[in-house]
Structures are given as structure tokens and as C-alpha cells.
Amino acid sequence: MITKNIEDAIMVYHNIISHEFCEKVSTYIDKMCVKPLTAFDTDIEYRKVAGHTLTKNTISERIYFKKIYDEIWNFYPNYNFRFPQVKCSKLEQIDLLKYEPGGGYFYHCDNHGVLSPRTLSTIINLNEEYEGGDLVFGHQYLNSEMKRISLKKGSVAVFPSNFLFPHKIEPITKGKRYSIVSWLL
């Protein structure tokens, strides 16, 4: 299968995560995500989101980690079939995110070179009861929008983490947006 356009590498898989599991994780996120998630950036205007990185320190964290980990590796072969040159063998981390009104994430790329050589990015959407919050990909050279995605509950977006796929989460205007992000190396 030949890819004609760069945006073809942005794949969305629907109904990957059960609605019941989405509800459970959303409830857990409400409890755990009370402060801004910081990593490479600390500017709250650039990345305004509360988050929690899953660890394996408690039984509930291990259960959530294992379930999410398994789901990611279940849909990865579908992506790899379409793009066999994309080889991943490790999951870097799993972050739980909560965007509230005004929250969003400005254009960025997920690969941070030697510090974090990510290959594929995944976003699992856990709800639809919000406004705004679209996943938007920018065209690197034309300074324009390349692709816009309104993810449904239980859907997963998978895309390369490199500089050709700058993306953002548009600000939430109403409700709360719950999601899970992770990166494959």
C-alpha cells in the first residue's frame, strides 16, 4: 500500500477501548489529575492540562497500566502493517490527562531527540462531553492546518512523533476532556 499524503500516517481507530473502561479511567483521572503535568515545558500558557503519569506503585496503578499497555500493543500491529518501516518495541510512559475549560496544548512535536526519542504517539480519548479540544495537526512548511480530528469516546489516534507532525489540542470551551497519551519507541 503506497501512502500518497503525509497525513495518511495519522490513523484513527474507533471503539478500541470499551466505554465502561473509559468511564472508570475518567473517574480515576478526576481523582489523580489535580495539578499541571510538567515535562519538557513549564509554561502553563503553552500546555494547560492537569495530568498524572501512571506508575506501578499501587495495585490500581498496575491494573490501569497493564490494561492500557495491552490495548496499545493490540492496535500497534495494524499501524505497523500499513507502515512496516515503523518499528517499535517499547512503550515509554502512559499519562492520564484532564483538560478543563481554557485548557489546551499549543503546537508541539513529541519526539525530543536524545532526551526522548519517541517514534509513535498515541492519544486515547475517554469521553465526548466537552466542546473544543480537537486534535489539530499543522502543516510544517505552509503554516496551515493539515488535519483536524474530533476523537470519539474509546477512539485512538496514532501518528509519528517526529517534526513532520506538529499537533495541538485546541482549548476546551465547555466541559472536561479526558484522555490517555503514550509514546512508543
PEVEN-V300932 format. One record per backbone hydrogen bond with DSSP energy under -1.0 kcal/mol. CO is the residue of the C=O (numbers start at 1). NH is the residue of the N-H. Records with the same first field share a line. If there is no record, write none. Layout:
BEGIN
CO: NH, NH
END
This chain:
BEGIN
5: 8
6: 9
7: 10
11: 158
13: 156
18: 22
19: 23
20: 24
21: 25
22: 26
23: 27
24: 28
25: 29
26: 30
27: 31
28: 32
29: 33
32: 34
35: 51
41: 39
43: 46, 47
46: 106
49: 37
50: 98
52: 96
58: 62
59: 63
60: 64
61: 65
62: 66
63: 67
64: 68
65: 69
66: 70
67: 71
68: 72
69: 73
70: 74
71: 75
72: 76
75: 79
76: 80
77: 81
78: 82
79: 83
83: 86
90: 185
94: 54
95: 181
96: 52
97: 179
98: 50
99: 177
100: 103
103: 172
104: 48
105: 169
108: 167
112: 115
116: 112, 118
119: 161
120: 184
121: 159
122: 182
123: 157
124: 180
125: 154
128: 130
131: 173, 174
134: 170
135: 149
136: 168
137: 146, 147
139: 143
144: 139
147: 137
149: 135
152: 155
154: 16, 17
155: 125
156: 13
157: 123
158: 11
159: 121
161: 111
162: 165
166: 138
167: 108
168: 136
169: 105
172: 102
174: 131
177: 99
178: 126
179: 97
180: 124
181: 95
182: 122
183: 92
184: 119, 120
END
